[in-house]
Amino acid sequence: AESRCANLSRLAAAPVEVTLFYESLCPACRGFLVQELFTDWLVLQERNVSGKWQFQCQHGPEECLGNMIETCLMHEAKNFSTYFPVIFCLESGSSVTKNLEA
């Protein structure tokens, strides 16, 4: 990951398309829409600056770095069975970025 992802800014990906399937009277669906999805949508600090999307990670710069590392792993490995165990390892410790060093 370190050698392949050294220049994290070079990664350019298409926007993520999200499709939501829900039932209008389902209590769990309504709870998800009202308590999670809409709230996340409101606080997502993303803006287009000169054709590039900029955002702030909720938990600071280290989280942004961790997100980029894991996204790079997915991009490079391509196979869920290959990258998911590595992401599990990174996420299961106290620090995603320090776990990468190990």
FENJO-V37595 format. One record per pair of residues at least 24 apart in sequence whose ideal C-beta (glycine too) atoms are under 8 Angstrom apart, sorted by the first residue. I is the first residue (numbers start at 1). J is the second residue. D is the distance in whole Angstrom. If there is no record, write none. Layout:
i=I j=J d=D
i=I j=J d=D
//
This chain:
i=1 j=69 d=6
i=1 j=72 d=7
i=1 j=73 d=6
i=1 j=76 d=8
i=1 j=86 d=7
i=1 j=100 d=6
i=2 j=100 d=7
i=4 j=72 d=7
i=4 j=76 d=5
i=5 j=68 d=7
i=5 j=69 d=6
i=5 j=72 d=4
i=5 j=73 d=7
i=5 j=76 d=7
i=8 j=65 d=8
i=8 j=68 d=4
i=8 j=69 d=7
i=8 j=72 d=6
i=11 j=68 d=7
i=11 j=71 d=7
i=11 j=72 d=6
i=11 j=75 d=6
i=13 j=71 d=7
i=13 j=75 d=7
i=62 j=95 d=8
i=62 j=96 d=8
i=62 j=97 d=6
i=63 j=96 d=8
i=65 j=97 d=6
i=66 j=90 d=7
i=66 j=96 d=4
i=66 j=97 d=6
i=69 j=96 d=7
i=69 j=97 d=7
i=69 j=100 d=6
i=70 j=96 d=7
//
